[in-house]
Amino acid sequence: MTGPALRRGAIDGSAAPPRIVHLGLGAFHRAHQAWYTAHAADAAEWTIAAFTGRGPRVADELSRQGGLYTLIERGPERDRAEIIPAIVEAHPAADTVRLERLLAAPRTALVTLTITEPAYRLRRDGSPDLDDPAVAADLVALRRRQPPATPLGRLLSGLRARIAADASPIAIVPCDNIPDNGAFVRTGLLGLAEAVDPALADGIRDQVSFVSTSVDRITPRTTDADRAAAAALTGFHDTSPVVAEPFSDWVLCGHFPNGRPRWETAGARFVDDIEPWERRKLLMLNGAHSLLAGIGTLRGHTTVAEAMADPDCRIWVHAFWDEATRQLPGGLDLDAYRGALADRFANGRIAHHLAQISGESATKLAIRVVPVLRAERAAGREGAASLRALATWIRLVCSGAGAPDAKRIAIEQARQAADPVRALLRILDPALATEEIAAAVAAVRLEPAAAGAG
């Protein structure tokens, strides 16, 4: 171990009680929402109690450090490190007792979420997937007032405690890559609440607001080398540092009935219409990531930067951006954004692993790439770049090399179908499972672009 262990007493004195609860304690939350909170002009008034999405490891590590951690901003030429004090409590996901107490406290003003798209366990329209065994089990547990197991089930249990305590209104702020995520989560929570107790749903309608967001900051997995870098830069041994690119963006739209940090002083934007901004990011950044996760993996690359250094992958990404920008309105400075994305993707000092992006591809492709393909074909164009993203995923799945996916059972069944291409397309979007699109996917050429891939 290099240097003394990172502890709150050595860096920061007593902290204010938490006013923010976060579900989904991981690297992205610490590089994004917690970073914005720490940099807000009124940061001293706003601290965070965070809960993991699954296991207790990160909570255990951060608890030993009093919630402190090192954020390393990794630019193209050098690293910069700072110790972030915003998190004052870190708990495992299963600690529903503490979650309910925090949400019942009047001082708690908002809940932020980074639980990933599949963990919501909602259908595309936001309604609960009642056929999901985990959702069904949560409904039984909630009716019996037993601890639920899914993130939304736990959140609903906490909101029930808040309504019962007659506490002040609260805002829910989802920060996952889902279009109109505030409305999406509102639909899901109300659907679950109606199934548990209609009076609970009424209480949520009266006392809970839902804020939509667009978030952006590339945050790769932490390595042992990063832990050594954190110690060298700060002088403290940190078991749980986070690495992120210097770029960060946060756009929010909605009402905060019980107050919020002054995140705008840290660079966040508050807008009346978030849809264009979130769609720009979802299609251009996330869509290109999903394309690279497939084609880059097939070509033997391991990181985004490696894939972007491959001339063929770079051509294919730009072809996808050509399609995506046709689906976006003016006024979003698309040329500059596209140039910034190319530079960010090429930052070889950010080891953003394709395997990290590849997880849950069925859900990701459905919201990042499928809308572009459908729009292109509706306009009479082939959608070749979007088809390539689907074709690479299907090739990987059919070869048995697909990444972990919450839809693994359906994917495995599709692999065994008489027409696996159409069966896999049906998982992404039933409207795609036509002979015409299946044939177009099967015809996609994945050899080097210089040989005519298109």
C-alpha positions in Angstrom: 0.0 0.0 0.0 1.4 3.4 -1.0 0.6 6.3 1.4 -1.9 6.4 4.2 -5.4 5.1 3.6 -7.9 7.6 2.4 -10.2 8.5 5.3 -12.7 11.4 5.7 -11.1 12.6 8.9 -7.8 13.1 7.1 -9.3 15.2 4.3 -12.7 16.5 5.3 -14.3 17.1 8.7 -17.9 16.5 9.6 -20.4 16.6 6.7 -24.0 17.6 6.5 -26.6 14.8 6.7 -27.6 13.5 3.2 -30.3 15.3 1.3 -29.8 13.2 -1.9 -30.4 9.4 -2.1 -28.8 7.6 -5.0 -29.6 4.1 -6.3 -27.0 2.5 -8.4 -23.7 3.3 -6.7 -21.0 2.7 -9.3 -18.2 4.5 -11.3 -20.5 6.5 -13.5 -22.5 8.0 -10.6 -19.2 9.0 -8.8 -17.8 10.5 -12.0 -21.0 12.4 -12.9 -23.8 13.3 -10.4 -21.6 13.1 -7.3 -18.9 15.2 -9.2 -21.5 17.8 -10.1 -22.8 17.9 -6.5 -19.3 18.3 -5.1 -18.7 21.2 -7.6 -22.0 23.0 -7.0 -21.7 26.4 -5.3 -23.8 25.2 -2.4 -22.1 21.8 -2.1 -21.8 22.1 1.6 -25.6 21.9 2.0 -26.0 18.8 -0.2 -24.5 15.4 0.4 -25.4 11.9 -0.8 -26.4 8.6 0.7 -25.8 6.0 -2.1 -26.9 2.4 -2.5 -25.3 -0.1 -4.8 -27.2 -1.7 -7.6 -26.4 -5.3 -6.6 -23.6 -6.5 -4.4 -22.0 -4.8 -1.3 -18.4 -4.5 -2.5 -18.4 -0.9 -3.6 -20.4 0.1 -0.5 -17.9 -1.7 1.8 -14.9 0.0 0.1 -16.4 3.4 0.3 -17.7 3.0 3.8 -14.2 2.3 5.0 -13.1 5.6 3.4 -16.1 7.6 4.8 -17.5 7.9 1.3 -14.4 9.6 -0.1 -12.9 8.5 -3.3 -10.4 9.8 -5.9 -11.6 11.0 -9.3 -8.9 10.9 -12.0 -9.7 13.0 -15.1 -7.7 11.3 -17.8 -7.0 13.7 -20.7 -5.1 12.9 -23.9 -1.8 14.0 -22.3 -2.0 13.8 -18.5 -4.0 12.9 -15.5 -5.6 15.2 -12.9 -6.9 13.9 -9.6 -9.2 15.3 -6.9 -10.9 13.7 -3.9 -14.7 13.9 -4.0 -16.5 14.4 -0.6 -20.1 14.4 -1.8 -21.0 10.8 -0.7 -21.3 10.5 3.1 -23.1 7.2 3.3 -22.6 4.0 1.2 -24.9 1.1 1.6 -25.5 -2.3 -0.1 -28.6 -2.5 -2.3 -30.3 -4.9 0.2 -30.3 -2.4 3.0 -34.0 -1.5 2.5 -34.4 -0.4 6.1 -31.9 2.4 5.8 -33.3 3.3 2.4 -36.8 3.6 3.8 -35.6 5.7 6.7 -33.8 8.1 4.4 -36.7 8.5 2.1 -39.1 9.1 5.0 -36.8 12.0 6.2 -38.2 15.4 5.3 -34.7 16.8 4.6 -34.3 14.2 1.7 -35.1 16.3 -1.4 -34.4 14.0 -4.3 -33.4 10.5 -5.5 -31.0 10.0 -8.4 -30.8 6.7 -10.3 -28.2 5.0 -12.4 -29.3 1.4 -12.5 -28.9 0.8 -16.3 -31.7 0.2 -18.8 -32.4 -3.5 -18.1 -32.5 -3.2 -14.3 -35.7 -1.1 -14.6 -37.5 -4.3 -15.8 -40.0 -2.2 -17.7 -41.5 -2.6 -21.1 -40.7 -0.2 -23.9 -43.7 1.9 -23.0 -42.6 2.2 -19.4 -45.1 -0.2 -18.0 -43.9 -2.9 -15.6 -43.0 -6.2 -17.1 -45.4 -8.3 -15.1 -44.1 -11.5 -16.8 -40.7 -10.9 -15.3 -40.3 -13.3 -12.4 -38.4 -10.7 -10.4 -41.1 -8.1 -10.8 -43.8 -10.6 -9.9 -41.8 -11.6 -6.8 -41.5 -7.9 -5.8 -45.2 -7.3 -6.1 -45.8 -10.2 -3.7 -43.1 -8.8 -1.3 -44.5 -5.3 -1.4 -48.0 -6.4 -0.7 -46.7 -8.4 2.3 -44.5 -5.5 3.3 -41.4 -7.6 2.9 -38.1 -6.3 1.4 -38.3 -6.1 -2.5 -35.3 -7.1 -4.6 -35.4 -4.9 -7.7 -34.3 -1.3 -7.8 -37.8 0.1 -8.6 -39.3 -2.2 -6.0 -37.0 -0.8 -3.4 -37.7 2.7 -4.5 -41.4 2.1 -4.3 -41.0 0.7 -0.8 -39.1 3.9 0.2 -41.7 6.2 -1.3 -44.4 4.3 0.5 -42.5 5.1 3.8 -42.2 8.7 2.8 -45.9 9.1 2.0 -46.8 7.4 5.3 -44.6 9.8 7.2 -46.3 12.7 5.5 -43.0 14.1 4.5 -42.5 16.9 1.9 -42.7 16.2 -1.8 -39.7 14.7 -3.5 -38.1 14.5 -7.0 -37.0 11.4 -8.8 -34.1 12.0 -11.2 -33.2 9.0 -13.4 -29.8 9.3 -15.1 -29.8 6.3 -17.4 -29.7 6.3 -21.2 -33.4 6.0 -21.8 -35.4 8.6 -23.9 -37.6 10.8 -21.6 -36.4 8.8 -18.7 -38.4 10.8 -16.2 -41.7 9.9 -17.8 -40.5 6.4 -18.3 -39.8 5.8 -14.6 -43.0 7.6 -13.6 -45.0 5.2 -15.7 -43.2 2.2 -14.3 -43.5 3.2 -10.7 -47.1 4.1 -11.0 -47.8 0.8 -12.7 -46.1 -1.1 -9.8 -47.9 1.1 -7.2 -51.3 0.4 -8.8 -50.6 -3.3 -8.6 -49.6 -3.0 -4.9 -52.1 -0.5 -3.6 -54.0 2.2 -5.7 -53.8 4.6 -2.7 -50.0 4.4 -3.0 -50.2 5.3 -6.6 -52.4 8.3 -5.7 -49.8 9.4 -3.2 -47.0 9.2 -5.8 -49.0 11.3 -8.2 -49.5 14.0 -5.5 -46.1 14.0 -3.8 -43.5 12.9 -6.4 -42.1 14.7 -9.4 -40.0 13.1 -12.1 -37.1 14.9 -13.8 -35.8 13.8 -17.2 -32.1 14.0 -17.9 -29.4 13.5 -20.5 -26.0 12.4 -19.0 -22.6 12.1 -20.7 -19.2 11.2 -19.4 -17.1 8.2 -20.5 -16.1 6.3 -17.4 -14.1 3.1 -17.9 -13.5 0.4 -15.4 -10.9 1.0 -12.7 -7.7 -1.0 -12.8 -4.9 -1.7 -10.4 -2.8 0.8 -12.4 -5.5 3.4 -11.8 -5.3 2.8 -8.0 -1.5 3.2 -8.2 -2.0 6.5 -10.2 -4.5 7.8 -7.6 -2.0 7.2 -4.8 0.8 8.9 -6.8 -1.4 11.9 -7.5 -3.0 12.4 -4.1 -0.6 10.7 -1.6 -3.5 8.5 -0.3 -4.2 4.8 -0.9 -7.7 4.6 -2.3 -9.3 1.2 -2.9 -12.1 2.6 -5.1 -10.9 5.4 -7.3 -12.8 6.3 -10.5 -11.3 7.3 -13.9 -13.2 9.6 -16.3 -12.6 11.7 -19.4 -12.4 15.5 -18.8 -15.6 16.0 -20.8 -18.9 15.9 -18.9 -22.4 17.0 -19.8 -25.7 17.0 -17.8 -29.0 18.3 -19.1 -32.1 18.3 -16.8 -35.8 19.1 -17.4 -38.4 19.0 -14.6 -39.5 20.3 -11.2 -37.7 19.9 -7.9 -40.4 20.6 -5.2 -38.1 20.3 -2.2 -35.0 22.1 -3.7 -31.9 20.9 -5.4 -28.1 21.7 -5.5 -27.1 24.6 -7.8 -25.7 22.1 -10.3 -25.8 24.8 -13.0 -22.8 26.4 -11.3 -20.9 23.2 -12.0 -21.9 23.2 -15.7 -25.3 21.4 -15.8 -28.0 22.8 -18.1 -31.7 23.1 -17.2 -34.0 23.2 -20.2 -37.7 23.3 -21.0 -37.4 20.5 -23.7 -34.8 17.8 -23.2 -35.8 15.5 -26.0 -33.4 16.9 -28.7 -30.4 16.8 -26.3 -31.0 13.3 -25.1 -31.7 12.0 -28.5 -28.5 13.6 -29.8 -26.4 11.8 -27.1 -28.3 8.5 -27.3 -28.0 8.1 -31.0 -24.6 9.6 -31.7 -22.6 8.7 -28.7 -24.3 5.6 -27.4 -25.3 4.3 -30.8 -21.8 4.6 -32.1 -20.5 2.9 -28.9 -22.9 -0.1 -29.6 -21.7 -0.3 -33.2 -18.1 -0.3 -32.1 -18.8 -2.9 -29.4 -19.9 -5.3 -32.1 -17.6 -4.6 -35.0 -14.6 -3.7 -32.9 -14.9 -7.0 -31.0 -15.2 -9.0 -34.3 -12.0 -7.3 -35.5 -10.1 -8.2 -32.4 -10.1 -4.8 -30.7 -10.6 -4.4 -26.9 -11.2 -0.6 -26.4 -13.0 2.2 -28.1 -9.8 4.0 -28.9 -8.3 0.9 -30.5 -11.4 0.5 -32.7 -11.4 4.1 -33.7 -7.7 3.8 -34.7 -8.8 1.1 -37.2 -9.6 3.0 -40.4 -12.5 0.7 -41.3 -14.2 1.0 -38.0 -13.7 4.8 -38.2 -15.4 4.8 -41.6 -18.3 2.8 -40.3 -18.8 5.0 -37.3 -18.9 8.1 -39.5 -21.4 6.4 -41.7 -23.6 5.7 -38.7 -23.3 9.3 -37.7 -24.4 10.4 -41.2 -27.6 8.3 -40.6 -28.1 9.5 -37.0 -27.7 13.2 -37.7 -30.5 13.0 -40.3 -32.8 12.1 -37.5 -31.9 15.1 -35.3 -33.3 18.7 -35.5 -31.2 21.8 -36.1 -29.9 24.0 -33.3 -27.8 21.2 -31.6 -24.4 22.2 -33.0 -24.2 18.7 -34.5 -20.9 19.3 -36.5 -19.1 20.4 -33.4 -20.6 17.6 -31.3 -19.6 15.0 -33.9 -16.1 16.3 -34.0 -15.9 16.3 -30.2 -17.1 12.7 -30.1 -14.4 11.6 -32.6 -11.8 13.2 -30.5 -13.1 11.6 -27.3 -13.4 8.2 -28.9 -9.8 8.5 -30.1 -8.4 9.3 -26.6 -6.1 6.3 -26.2 -5.5 7.1 -22.5 -9.2 6.3 -21.7 -9.4 2.5 -21.8 -13.1 2.3 -22.4 -13.4 -1.5 -23.0 -15.8 -2.8 -25.6 -16.7 -5.7 -23.3 -18.1 -3.1 -20.9 -20.2 -1.5 -23.6 -21.3 -4.9 -25.0 -23.3 -6.0 -22.0 -27.1 -5.8 -22.4 -26.8 -5.2 -26.1 -30.3 -6.4 -26.9 -31.8 -3.6 -24.8 -29.2 -1.0 -25.9 -29.5 -1.6 -29.6 -33.3 -1.4 -29.4 -33.1 2.2 -28.2 -29.8 3.4 -29.7 -29.7 2.0 -33.2 -33.1 0.5 -34.1 -34.8 4.0 -34.2 -32.2 5.2 -36.7 -32.7 2.1 -38.9 -36.5 2.5 -38.9 -36.3 6.2 -39.8 -33.8 5.6 -42.6 -35.9 2.8 -44.1 -39.1 4.9 -43.7 -37.3 7.6 -45.7 -36.6 5.1 -48.5 -32.9 4.6 -47.6 -31.2 1.3 -46.8 -29.8 2.2 -43.4 -26.6 0.3 -44.1 -24.7 1.6 -41.1 -27.5 0.8 -38.7 -27.9 -2.7 -40.3 -24.2 -3.3 -39.7 -24.6 -2.6 -36.0 -27.4 -5.2 -35.8 -25.6 -7.7 -38.1 -22.4 -7.7 -35.9 -24.5 -8.3 -32.8 -26.3 -11.2 -34.4 -23.0 -12.6 -35.7 -21.5 -12.5 -32.2 -24.6 -14.0 -30.6 -24.9 -16.8 -33.2 -21.2 -17.6 -32.7 -21.7 -18.0 -28.9 -19.5 -14.9 -28.3 -22.3 -12.6 -27.2 -21.8 -10.6 -23.9 -23.9 -11.1 -20.8 -27.5 -10.0 -21.3 -30.6 -9.9 -19.1 -32.5 -11.3 -22.2 -30.2 -14.3 -22.4 -33.0 -16.9 -22.2 -34.9 -15.3 -25.1 -31.6 -14.8 -27.0 -30.6 -18.5 -26.6 -34.1 -19.6 -27.7 -33.7 -17.3 -30.8 -30.3 -18.8 -31.6 -31.9 -22.3 -31.8 -34.8 -21.1 -34.0 -35.2 -22.2 -37.6 -34.5 -18.6 -38.7 -32.2 -17.2 -35.9 -31.7 -13.9 -37.7 -35.4 -13.1 -37.7 -35.9 -14.5 -34.2 -33.1 -12.2 -32.9 -34.5 -9.2 -34.7 -37.8 -9.9 -33.1 -36.1 -9.4 -29.7 -34.9 -6.0 -30.7 -38.2 -4.9 -32.3 -41.0 -7.2 -33.6 -41.5 -4.9 -36.5 -38.0 -5.7 -37.8 -38.6 -9.4 -38.0 -39.5 -9.4 -41.7 -38.0 -11.4 -44.5 -36.8 -8.2 -46.1 -34.9 -6.8 -43.1 -33.5 -10.3 -42.2 -32.2 -10.6 -45.7 -30.7 -7.1 -45.5 -29.0 -8.0 -42.2 -27.7 -11.3 -43.6 -26.3 -9.5 -46.7 -24.2 -7.0 -44.6 -20.5 -7.3 -45.4 -18.2 -7.1 -42.5 -14.9 -7.2 -44.3 -12.7 -4.1 -44.5 -14.4 -1.0 -45.8 -11.7 -0.5 -48.4 -13.0 -3.8 -50.0 -16.4 -2.3 -50.3 -18.3 -2.8 -47.0 -21.3 -0.7 -47.0 
